[in-house]
Amino acid sequence: MELELTREELARITDTTHKIQSAEEALKPIDPQKIPGLADIRACLSHADKTLRGVLRGFRQRIRKPEVSG
């Protein structure tokens, strides 16, 4: 059994994914050779975005297909 998220938690996760995507876009034009660790930062942002979107996707799928107790 997975724990359910509150509406507030869902809103916070959604808002955070938007902020992460915005940060990713803002960093795209910057030359990674000019900032040490920028490639790692981009990878971290990408991983965080995928993880949080996966949580949202899983939650939405559970809403559409509620578990049947037996």
PyMOL Python script that loads the backbone (N, CA, C, O; Angstrom):
from pymol import cmd

cmd.read_pdbstr("""\
ATOM      1  N   MET A   1       0.851  -1.185   0.000  1.00  0.00           N
ATOM      2  CA  MET A   1       0.000   0.000   0.000  1.00  0.00           C
ATOM      3  C   MET A   1       0.895   1.246   0.000  1.00  0.00           C
ATOM      4  O   MET A   1       1.800   1.376   0.824  1.00  0.00           O
ATOM      5  N   GLU A   2       0.627   2.138  -0.922  1.00  0.00           N
ATOM      6  CA  GLU A   2       1.396   3.376  -1.005  1.00  0.00           C
ATOM      7  C   GLU A   2       0.674   4.483  -0.255  1.00  0.00           C
ATOM      8  O   GLU A   2      -0.556   4.533  -0.234  1.00  0.00           O
ATOM      9  N   LEU A   3       1.439   5.363   0.355  1.00  0.00           N
ATOM     10  CA  LEU A   3       0.853   6.483   1.079  1.00  0.00           C
ATOM     11  C   LEU A   3       0.291   7.488   0.078  1.00  0.00           C
ATOM     12  O   LEU A   3       0.877   7.716  -0.981  1.00  0.00           O
ATOM     13  N   GLU A   4      -0.820   8.073   0.410  1.00  0.00           N
ATOM     14  CA  GLU A   4      -1.447   9.062  -0.460  1.00  0.00           C
ATOM     15  C   GLU A   4      -0.876  10.441  -0.162  1.00  0.00           C
ATOM     16  O   GLU A   4      -0.454  10.731   0.957  1.00  0.00           O
ATOM     17  N   LEU A   5      -0.872  11.263  -1.167  1.00  0.00           N
ATOM     18  CA  LEU A   5      -0.411  12.643  -1.018  1.00  0.00           C
ATOM     19  C   LEU A   5      -1.612  13.551  -0.801  1.00  0.00           C
ATOM     20  O   LEU A   5      -2.682  13.326  -1.365  1.00  0.00           O
ATOM     21  N   THR A   6      -1.427  14.574   0.018  1.00  0.00           N
ATOM     22  CA  THR A   6      -2.490  15.548   0.212  1.00  0.00           C
ATOM     23  C   THR A   6      -2.514  16.490  -0.995  1.00  0.00           C
ATOM     24  O   THR A   6      -1.575  16.509  -1.791  1.00  0.00           O
ATOM     25  N   ARG A   7      -3.565  17.250  -1.123  1.00  0.00           N
ATOM     26  CA  ARG A   7      -3.649  18.229  -2.214  1.00  0.00           C
ATOM     27  C   ARG A   7      -2.517  19.248  -2.116  1.00  0.00           C
ATOM     28  O   ARG A   7      -1.949  19.667  -3.124  1.00  0.00           O
ATOM     29  N   GLU A   8      -2.204  19.636  -0.890  1.00  0.00           N
ATOM     30  CA  GLU A   8      -1.117  20.600  -0.687  1.00  0.00           C
ATOM     31  C   GLU A   8       0.220  20.012  -1.139  1.00  0.00           C
ATOM     32  O   GLU A   8       1.019  20.695  -1.779  1.00  0.00           O
ATOM     33  N   GLU A   9       0.459  18.746  -0.803  1.00  0.00           N
ATOM     34  CA  GLU A   9       1.699  18.096  -1.228  1.00  0.00           C
ATOM     35  C   GLU A   9       1.767  17.983  -2.754  1.00  0.00           C
ATOM     36  O   GLU A   9       2.814  18.226  -3.354  1.00  0.00           O
ATOM     37  N   LEU A  10       0.661  17.618  -3.366  1.00  0.00           N
ATOM     38  CA  LEU A  10       0.614  17.537  -4.831  1.00  0.00           C
ATOM     39  C   LEU A  10       0.905  18.900  -5.460  1.00  0.00           C
ATOM     40  O   LEU A  10       1.647  18.994  -6.438  1.00  0.00           O
ATOM     41  N   ALA A  11       0.326  19.934  -4.902  1.00  0.00           N
ATOM     42  CA  ALA A  11       0.545  21.281  -5.421  1.00  0.00           C
ATOM     43  C   ALA A  11       2.012  21.683  -5.265  1.00  0.00           C
ATOM     44  O   ALA A  11       2.590  22.290  -6.167  1.00  0.00           O
ATOM     45  N   ARG A  12       2.605  21.348  -4.136  1.00  0.00           N
ATOM     46  CA  ARG A  12       4.017  21.676  -3.912  1.00  0.00           C
ATOM     47  C   ARG A  12       4.926  20.923  -4.882  1.00  0.00           C
ATOM     48  O   ARG A  12       5.880  21.490  -5.415  1.00  0.00           O
ATOM     49  N   ILE A  13       4.627  19.649  -5.106  1.00  0.00           N
ATOM     50  CA  ILE A  13       5.433  18.855  -6.038  1.00  0.00           C
ATOM     51  C   ILE A  13       5.291  19.397  -7.450  1.00  0.00           C
ATOM     52  O   ILE A  13       6.280  19.519  -8.172  1.00  0.00           O
ATOM     53  N   THR A  14       4.070  19.722  -7.849  1.00  0.00           N
ATOM     54  CA  THR A  14       3.839  20.283  -9.181  1.00  0.00           C
ATOM     55  C   THR A  14       4.582  21.601  -9.345  1.00  0.00           C
ATOM     56  O   THR A  14       5.239  21.823 -10.362  1.00  0.00           O
ATOM     57  N   ASP A  15       4.481  22.476  -8.347  1.00  0.00           N
ATOM     58  CA  ASP A  15       5.177  23.759  -8.390  1.00  0.00           C
ATOM     59  C   ASP A  15       6.691  23.559  -8.474  1.00  0.00           C
ATOM     60  O   ASP A  15       7.379  24.254  -9.221  1.00  0.00           O
ATOM     61  N   THR A  16       7.193  22.611  -7.706  1.00  0.00           N
ATOM     62  CA  THR A  16       8.630  22.339  -7.709  1.00  0.00           C
ATOM     63  C   THR A  16       9.097  21.821  -9.059  1.00  0.00           C
ATOM     64  O   THR A  16      10.163  22.217  -9.531  1.00  0.00           O
ATOM     65  N   THR A  17       8.323  20.942  -9.693  1.00  0.00           N
ATOM     66  CA  THR A  17       8.726  20.446 -11.015  1.00  0.00           C
ATOM     67  C   THR A  17       8.789  21.588 -12.017  1.00  0.00           C
ATOM     68  O   THR A  17       9.673  21.613 -12.874  1.00  0.00           O
ATOM     69  N   HIS A  18       7.864  22.528 -11.918  1.00  0.00           N
ATOM     70  CA  HIS A  18       7.904  23.696 -12.813  1.00  0.00           C
ATOM     71  C   HIS A  18       9.162  24.533 -12.573  1.00  0.00           C
ATOM     72  O   HIS A  18       9.788  25.005 -13.521  1.00  0.00           O
ATOM     73  N   LYS A  19       9.523  24.711 -11.322  1.00  0.00           N
ATOM     74  CA  LYS A  19      10.724  25.486 -10.992  1.00  0.00           C
ATOM     75  C   LYS A  19      11.993  24.775 -11.479  1.00  0.00           C
ATOM     76  O   LYS A  19      12.917  25.415 -11.982  1.00  0.00           O
ATOM     77  N   ILE A  20      12.026  23.464 -11.324  1.00  0.00           N
ATOM     78  CA  ILE A  20      13.183  22.697 -11.789  1.00  0.00           C
ATOM     79  C   ILE A  20      13.310  22.806 -13.304  1.00  0.00           C
ATOM     80  O   ILE A  20      14.405  23.013 -13.826  1.00  0.00           O
ATOM     81  N   GLN A  21      12.183  22.667 -14.011  1.00  0.00           N
ATOM     82  CA  GLN A  21      12.209  22.781 -15.470  1.00  0.00           C
ATOM     83  C   GLN A  21      12.646  24.181 -15.895  1.00  0.00           C
ATOM     84  O   GLN A  21      13.356  24.336 -16.889  1.00  0.00           O
ATOM     85  N   SER A  22      12.231  25.181 -15.160  1.00  0.00           N
ATOM     86  CA  SER A  22      12.636  26.553 -15.455  1.00  0.00           C
ATOM     87  C   SER A  22      14.140  26.725 -15.250  1.00  0.00           C
ATOM     88  O   SER A  22      14.809  27.370 -16.057  1.00  0.00           O
ATOM     89  N   ALA A  23      14.666  26.155 -14.185  1.00  0.00           N
ATOM     90  CA  ALA A  23      16.103  26.235 -13.924  1.00  0.00           C
ATOM     91  C   ALA A  23      16.888  25.513 -15.017  1.00  0.00           C
ATOM     92  O   ALA A  23      17.928  25.996 -15.464  1.00  0.00           O
ATOM     93  N   GLU A  24      16.384  24.355 -15.443  1.00  0.00           N
ATOM     94  CA  GLU A  24      17.050  23.620 -16.521  1.00  0.00           C
ATOM     95  C   GLU A  24      17.120  24.469 -17.797  1.00  0.00           C
ATOM     96  O   GLU A  24      18.161  24.536 -18.451  1.00  0.00           O
ATOM     97  N   GLU A  25      16.015  25.107 -18.137  1.00  0.00           N
ATOM     98  CA  GLU A  25      15.966  25.954 -19.333  1.00  0.00           C
ATOM     99  C   GLU A  25      16.906  27.150 -19.204  1.00  0.00           C
ATOM    100  O   GLU A  25      17.579  27.521 -20.165  1.00  0.00           O
ATOM    101  N   ALA A  26      16.950  27.747 -18.023  1.00  0.00           N
ATOM    102  CA  ALA A  26      17.785  28.922 -17.806  1.00  0.00           C
ATOM    103  C   ALA A  26      19.273  28.588 -17.931  1.00  0.00           C
ATOM    104  O   ALA A  26      20.069  29.439 -18.328  1.00  0.00           O
ATOM    105  N   LEU A  27      19.648  27.359 -17.595  1.00  0.00           N
ATOM    106  CA  LEU A  27      21.054  26.964 -17.636  1.00  0.00           C
ATOM    107  C   LEU A  27      21.510  26.466 -19.006  1.00  0.00           C
ATOM    108  O   LEU A  27      22.711  26.362 -19.259  1.00  0.00           O
ATOM    109  N   LYS A  28      20.561  26.160 -19.892  1.00  0.00           N
ATOM    110  CA  LYS A  28      20.922  25.606 -21.201  1.00  0.00           C
ATOM    111  C   LYS A  28      21.920  26.464 -21.989  1.00  0.00           C
ATOM    112  O   LYS A  28      22.878  25.913 -22.531  1.00  0.00           O
ATOM    113  N   PRO A  29      21.740  27.770 -22.075  1.00  0.00           N
ATOM    114  CA  PRO A  29      22.662  28.547 -22.905  1.00  0.00           C
ATOM    115  C   PRO A  29      24.048  28.781 -22.285  1.00  0.00           C
ATOM    116  O   PRO A  29      24.927  29.337 -22.943  1.00  0.00           O
ATOM    117  N   ILE A  30      24.247  28.374 -21.059  1.00  0.00           N
ATOM    118  CA  ILE A  30      25.521  28.609 -20.383  1.00  0.00           C
ATOM    119  C   ILE A  30      26.516  27.509 -20.756  1.00  0.00           C
ATOM    120  O   ILE A  30      26.195  26.321 -20.722  1.00  0.00           O
ATOM    121  N   ASP A  31      27.713  27.928 -21.109  1.00  0.00           N
ATOM    122  CA  ASP A  31      28.790  27.006 -21.459  1.00  0.00           C
ATOM    123  C   ASP A  31      29.241  26.273 -20.199  1.00  0.00           C
ATOM    124  O   ASP A  31      29.721  26.904 -19.258  1.00  0.00           O
ATOM    125  N   PRO A  32      29.092  24.934 -20.170  1.00  0.00           N
ATOM    126  CA  PRO A  32      29.463  24.183 -18.956  1.00  0.00           C
ATOM    127  C   PRO A  32      30.946  24.261 -18.622  1.00  0.00           C
ATOM    128  O   PRO A  32      31.337  23.961 -17.493  1.00  0.00           O
ATOM    129  N   GLN A  33      31.775  24.655 -19.572  1.00  0.00           N
ATOM    130  CA  GLN A  33      33.211  24.780 -19.287  1.00  0.00           C
ATOM    131  C   GLN A  33      33.501  26.025 -18.448  1.00  0.00           C
ATOM    132  O   GLN A  33      34.568  26.142 -17.846  1.00  0.00           O
ATOM    133  N   LYS A  34      32.551  26.944 -18.415  1.00  0.00           N
ATOM    134  CA  LYS A  34      32.755  28.183 -17.662  1.00  0.00           C
ATOM    135  C   LYS A  34      32.362  28.055 -16.192  1.00  0.00           C
ATOM    136  O   LYS A  34      32.753  28.879 -15.366  1.00  0.00           O
ATOM    137  N   ILE A  35      31.593  27.024 -15.872  1.00  0.00           N
ATOM    138  CA  ILE A  35      31.134  26.843 -14.489  1.00  0.00           C
ATOM    139  C   ILE A  35      31.466  25.413 -14.048  1.00  0.00           C
ATOM    140  O   ILE A  35      30.873  24.456 -14.546  1.00  0.00           O
ATOM    141  N   PRO A  36      32.406  25.271 -13.123  1.00  0.00           N
ATOM    142  CA  PRO A  36      32.746  23.930 -12.642  1.00  0.00           C
ATOM    143  C   PRO A  36      31.522  23.245 -12.023  1.00  0.00           C
ATOM    144  O   PRO A  36      30.810  23.835 -11.209  1.00  0.00           O
ATOM    145  N   GLY A  37      31.295  22.011 -12.418  1.00  0.00           N
ATOM    146  CA  GLY A  37      30.189  21.250 -11.841  1.00  0.00           C
ATOM    147  C   GLY A  37      28.845  21.468 -12.509  1.00  0.00           C
ATOM    148  O   GLY A  37      27.852  20.875 -12.091  1.00  0.00           O
ATOM    149  N   LEU A  38      28.787  22.306 -13.539  1.00  0.00           N
ATOM    150  CA  LEU A  38      27.491  22.596 -14.170  1.00  0.00           C
ATOM    151  C   LEU A  38      26.862  21.346 -14.771  1.00  0.00           C
ATOM    152  O   LEU A  38      25.646  21.167 -14.696  1.00  0.00           O
ATOM    153  N   ALA A  39      27.672  20.487 -15.362  1.00  0.00           N
ATOM    154  CA  ALA A  39      27.127  19.245 -15.927  1.00  0.00           C
ATOM    155  C   ALA A  39      26.477  18.402 -14.829  1.00  0.00           C
ATOM    156  O   ALA A  39      25.428  17.798 -15.052  1.00  0.00           O
ATOM    157  N   ASP A  40      27.089  18.359 -13.655  1.00  0.00           N
ATOM    158  CA  ASP A  40      26.518  17.610 -12.529  1.00  0.00           C
ATOM    159  C   ASP A  40      25.224  18.260 -12.035  1.00  0.00           C
ATOM    160  O   ASP A  40      24.269  17.571 -11.676  1.00  0.00           O
ATOM    161  N   ILE A  41      25.207  19.574 -12.021  1.00  0.00           N
ATOM    162  CA  ILE A  41      24.004  20.301 -11.601  1.00  0.00           C
ATOM    163  C   ILE A  41      22.865  20.001 -12.564  1.00  0.00           C
ATOM    164  O   ILE A  41      21.740  19.739 -12.139  1.00  0.00           O
ATOM    165  N   ARG A  42      23.153  20.039 -13.857  1.00  0.00           N
ATOM    166  CA  ARG A  42      22.129  19.727 -14.865  1.00  0.00           C
ATOM    167  C   ARG A  42      21.618  18.303 -14.699  1.00  0.00           C
ATOM    168  O   ARG A  42      20.415  18.058 -14.797  1.00  0.00           O
ATOM    169  N   ALA A  43      22.524  17.365 -14.449  1.00  0.00           N
ATOM    170  CA  ALA A  43      22.127  15.970 -14.256  1.00  0.00           C
ATOM    171  C   ALA A  43      21.249  15.826 -13.010  1.00  0.00           C
ATOM    172  O   ALA A  43      20.271  15.078 -13.014  1.00  0.00           O
ATOM    173  N   CYS A  44      21.604  16.540 -11.960  1.00  0.00           N
ATOM    174  CA  CYS A  44      20.824  16.498 -10.718  1.00  0.00           C
ATOM    175  C   CYS A  44      19.418  17.049 -10.940  1.00  0.00           C
ATOM    176  O   CYS A  44      18.437  16.460 -10.487  1.00  0.00           O
ATOM    177  N   LEU A  45      19.327  18.180 -11.637  1.00  0.00           N
ATOM    178  CA  LEU A  45      18.021  18.773 -11.932  1.00  0.00           C
ATOM    179  C   LEU A  45      17.175  17.825 -12.774  1.00  0.00           C
ATOM    180  O   LEU A  45      15.981  17.661 -12.525  1.00  0.00           O
ATOM    181  N   SER A  46      17.797  17.205 -13.764  1.00  0.00           N
ATOM    182  CA  SER A  46      17.077  16.276 -14.630  1.00  0.00           C
ATOM    183  C   SER A  46      16.563  15.080 -13.826  1.00  0.00           C
ATOM    184  O   SER A  46      15.421  14.654 -14.003  1.00  0.00           O
ATOM    185  N   HIS A  47      17.397  14.547 -12.955  1.00  0.00           N
ATOM    186  CA  HIS A  47      16.991  13.404 -12.127  1.00  0.00           C
ATOM    187  C   HIS A  47      15.843  13.790 -11.185  1.00  0.00           C
ATOM    188  O   HIS A  47      14.882  13.037 -11.030  1.00  0.00           O
ATOM    189  N   ALA A  48      15.950  14.953 -10.568  1.00  0.00           N
ATOM    190  CA  ALA A  48      14.894  15.419  -9.658  1.00  0.00           C
ATOM    191  C   ALA A  48      13.585  15.599 -10.413  1.00  0.00           C
ATOM    192  O   ALA A  48      12.523  15.226  -9.915  1.00  0.00           O
ATOM    193  N   ASP A  49      13.655  16.166 -11.609  1.00  0.00           N
ATOM    194  CA  ASP A  49      12.456  16.375 -12.418  1.00  0.00           C
ATOM    195  C   ASP A  49      11.800  15.041 -12.774  1.00  0.00           C
ATOM    196  O   ASP A  49      10.586  14.886 -12.638  1.00  0.00           O
ATOM    197  N   LYS A  50      12.602  14.083 -13.228  1.00  0.00           N
ATOM    198  CA  LYS A  50      12.062  12.768 -13.599  1.00  0.00           C
ATOM    199  C   LYS A  50      11.449  12.062 -12.395  1.00  0.00           C
ATOM    200  O   LYS A  50      10.393  11.440 -12.504  1.00  0.00           O
ATOM    201  N   THR A  51      12.112  12.162 -11.255  1.00  0.00           N
ATOM    202  CA  THR A  51      11.605  11.509 -10.048  1.00  0.00           C
ATOM    203  C   THR A  51      10.270  12.106  -9.613  1.00  0.00           C
ATOM    204  O   THR A  51       9.316  11.376  -9.344  1.00  0.00           O
ATOM    205  N   LEU A  52      10.206  13.430  -9.546  1.00  0.00           N
ATOM    206  CA  LEU A  52       8.970  14.073  -9.088  1.00  0.00           C
ATOM    207  C   LEU A  52       7.833  13.878 -10.087  1.00  0.00           C
ATOM    208  O   LEU A  52       6.692  13.654  -9.683  1.00  0.00           O
ATOM    209  N   ARG A  53       8.128  13.960 -11.386  1.00  0.00           N
ATOM    210  CA  ARG A  53       7.080  13.716 -12.376  1.00  0.00           C
ATOM    211  C   ARG A  53       6.598  12.271 -12.322  1.00  0.00           C
ATOM    212  O   ARG A  53       5.422  11.998 -12.564  1.00  0.00           O
ATOM    213  N   GLY A  54       7.498  11.350 -12.008  1.00  0.00           N
ATOM    214  CA  GLY A  54       7.103   9.951 -11.833  1.00  0.00           C
ATOM    215  C   GLY A  54       6.148   9.777 -10.668  1.00  0.00           C
ATOM    216  O   GLY A  54       5.191   9.008 -10.749  1.00  0.00           O
ATOM    217  N   VAL A  55       6.410  10.492  -9.584  1.00  0.00           N
ATOM    218  CA  VAL A  55       5.509  10.444  -8.423  1.00  0.00           C
ATOM    219  C   VAL A  55       4.132  10.965  -8.815  1.00  0.00           C
ATOM    220  O   VAL A  55       3.116  10.353  -8.487  1.00  0.00           O
ATOM    221  N   LEU A  56       4.099  12.100  -9.518  1.00  0.00           N
ATOM    222  CA  LEU A  56       2.814  12.671  -9.932  1.00  0.00           C
ATOM    223  C   LEU A  56       2.079  11.730 -10.887  1.00  0.00           C
ATOM    224  O   LEU A  56       0.869  11.539 -10.765  1.00  0.00           O
ATOM    225  N   ARG A  57       2.804  11.147 -11.829  1.00  0.00           N
ATOM    226  CA  ARG A  57       2.198  10.238 -12.799  1.00  0.00           C
ATOM    227  C   ARG A  57       1.620   9.013 -12.084  1.00  0.00           C
ATOM    228  O   ARG A  57       0.502   8.589 -12.377  1.00  0.00           O
ATOM    229  N   GLY A  58       2.386   8.449 -11.148  1.00  0.00           N
ATOM    230  CA  GLY A  58       1.910   7.293 -10.397  1.00  0.00           C
ATOM    231  C   GLY A  58       0.679   7.618  -9.580  1.00  0.00           C
ATOM    232  O   GLY A  58      -0.244   6.808  -9.493  1.00  0.00           O
ATOM    233  N   PHE A  59       0.658   8.788  -8.983  1.00  0.00           N
ATOM    234  CA  PHE A  59      -0.500   9.197  -8.189  1.00  0.00           C
ATOM    235  C   PHE A  59      -1.736   9.341  -9.073  1.00  0.00           C
ATOM    236  O   PHE A  59      -2.824   8.893  -8.709  1.00  0.00           O
ATOM    237  N   ARG A  60      -1.562   9.969 -10.237  1.00  0.00           N
ATOM    238  CA  ARG A  60      -2.700  10.147 -11.155  1.00  0.00           C
ATOM    239  C   ARG A  60      -3.216   8.810 -11.669  1.00  0.00           C
ATOM    240  O   ARG A  60      -4.423   8.642 -11.847  1.00  0.00           O
ATOM    241  N   GLN A  61      -2.319   7.858 -11.909  1.00  0.00           N
ATOM    242  CA  GLN A  61      -2.743   6.544 -12.378  1.00  0.00           C
ATOM    243  C   GLN A  61      -3.526   5.812 -11.295  1.00  0.00           C
ATOM    244  O   GLN A  61      -4.495   5.116 -11.597  1.00  0.00           O
ATOM    245  N   ARG A  62      -3.115   5.963 -10.031  1.00  0.00           N
ATOM    246  CA  ARG A  62      -3.848   5.323  -8.946  1.00  0.00           C
ATOM    247  C   ARG A  62      -5.230   5.917  -8.775  1.00  0.00           C
ATOM    248  O   ARG A  62      -6.171   5.219  -8.396  1.00  0.00           O
ATOM    249  N   ILE A  63      -5.355   7.218  -9.057  1.00  0.00           N
ATOM    250  CA  ILE A  63      -6.671   7.869  -8.954  1.00  0.00           C
ATOM    251  C   ILE A  63      -7.607   7.289 -10.026  1.00  0.00           C
ATOM    252  O   ILE A  63      -8.780   7.026  -9.763  1.00  0.00           O
ATOM    253  N   ARG A  64      -7.071   7.096 -11.230  1.00  0.00           N
ATOM    254  CA  ARG A  64      -7.894   6.558 -12.332  1.00  0.00           C
ATOM    255  C   ARG A  64      -8.240   5.092 -12.124  1.00  0.00           C
ATOM    256  O   ARG A  64      -9.320   4.645 -12.510  1.00  0.00           O
ATOM    257  N   LYS A  65      -7.319   4.337 -11.510  1.00  0.00           N
ATOM    258  CA  LYS A  65      -7.531   2.904 -11.303  1.00  0.00           C
ATOM    259  C   LYS A  65      -7.374   2.593  -9.823  1.00  0.00           C
ATOM    260  O   LYS A  65      -6.333   2.085  -9.406  1.00  0.00           O
ATOM    261  N   PRO A  66      -8.388   2.889  -9.026  1.00  0.00           N
ATOM    262  CA  PRO A  66      -8.256   2.643  -7.585  1.00  0.00           C
ATOM    263  C   PRO A  66      -8.102   1.137  -7.310  1.00  0.00           C
ATOM    264  O   PRO A  66      -8.669   0.294  -8.005  1.00  0.00           O
ATOM    265  N   GLU A  67      -7.309   0.836  -6.268  1.00  0.00           N
ATOM    266  CA  GLU A  67      -7.104  -0.553  -5.895  1.00  0.00           C
ATOM    267  C   GLU A  67      -8.383  -1.137  -5.352  1.00  0.00           C
ATOM    268  O   GLU A  67      -9.133  -0.464  -4.644  1.00  0.00           O
ATOM    269  N   VAL A  68      -8.634  -2.385  -5.682  1.00  0.00           N
ATOM    270  CA  VAL A  68      -9.806  -3.090  -5.183  1.00  0.00           C
ATOM    271  C   VAL A  68      -9.361  -3.949  -4.019  1.00  0.00           C
ATOM    272  O   VAL A  68      -8.476  -4.793  -4.168  1.00  0.00           O
ATOM    273  N   SER A  69      -9.972  -3.741  -2.853  1.00  0.00           N
ATOM    274  CA  SER A  69      -9.619  -4.562  -1.700  1.00  0.00           C
ATOM    275  C   SER A  69     -10.372  -5.884  -1.785  1.00  0.00           C
ATOM    276  O   SER A  69     -11.533  -5.950  -2.189  1.00  0.00           O
ATOM    277  N   GLY A  70      -9.678  -6.899  -1.398  1.00  0.00           N
ATOM    278  CA  GLY A  70     -10.348  -8.186  -1.499  1.00  0.00           C
ATOM    279  C   GLY A  70     -10.170  -8.949  -0.318  1.00  0.00           C
ATOM    280  O   GLY A  70     -10.671 -10.070  -0.226  1.00  0.00           O
TER     281      GLY A  70
END
""", "prot")
cmd.dss("prot")
cmd.show_as("cartoon", "prot")
cmd.util.cbc("prot")
cmd.orient("prot")
